[in-house]
Amino acid sequence: MSTARRKTSTSTGRTPATSRHHVPAGSGARAGSVDPADLPVRAGEDPWTAAEVAEVHDELHTDLERLRAEIEASEAAITGLMRDSNDGAGDDQVDAGTKNINRESELALANNARDSLAQTERALARLETAEFGVCESCGQPIGKARLQAFPRATLCVSCKAKQERR
């Protein structure tokens, strides 16, 4: 995070750290994860606990595995559809159209899974630093509840609403 975008957390009164802080062994969080005390929270929210950080970490890793499997399955389906599209002898227009729709649908699913995979990998990288939980637009805390519901979030609710209005 650039120094221009680093802001003091309103709830903790300190600037989010960018160095790695390891959680003590046996605390429930993964090695390499940031110290939960370094993660920003919004005013009125309880600080992150090691168990909550570990839960988010596990959820993101589960998503990684699921998305990788989805991408593999989509790529295999695309390969099969591409192979079948070459053998169009005797196909009428409806058959050809159906094959095109199936191929485009699988391509869209694979691209969506790749985008989600990139977001998940990025969230895991951010979780290992105190950048996790900091809005990339305004630099304020995203909110613990939002991150527990959607750990790949990079914008706070107000910045996300502004983005969607554009």
Secondary structure, DSSP 8 states (H G I E B T S, - for coil): --TTT----TTTSS----S-----TTSSS-TT---GGGS---TT-----HHHHHHHHHHHHHHHHHHHHHHHHHHHHHHHHHHHHT--TT--HHHHHHHHHHHHHHHHHHHHHHHHHHHHHHHHHHHTSTTTTB-TTT-SB--HHHHHH-TT--S-HHHHHHHHH-
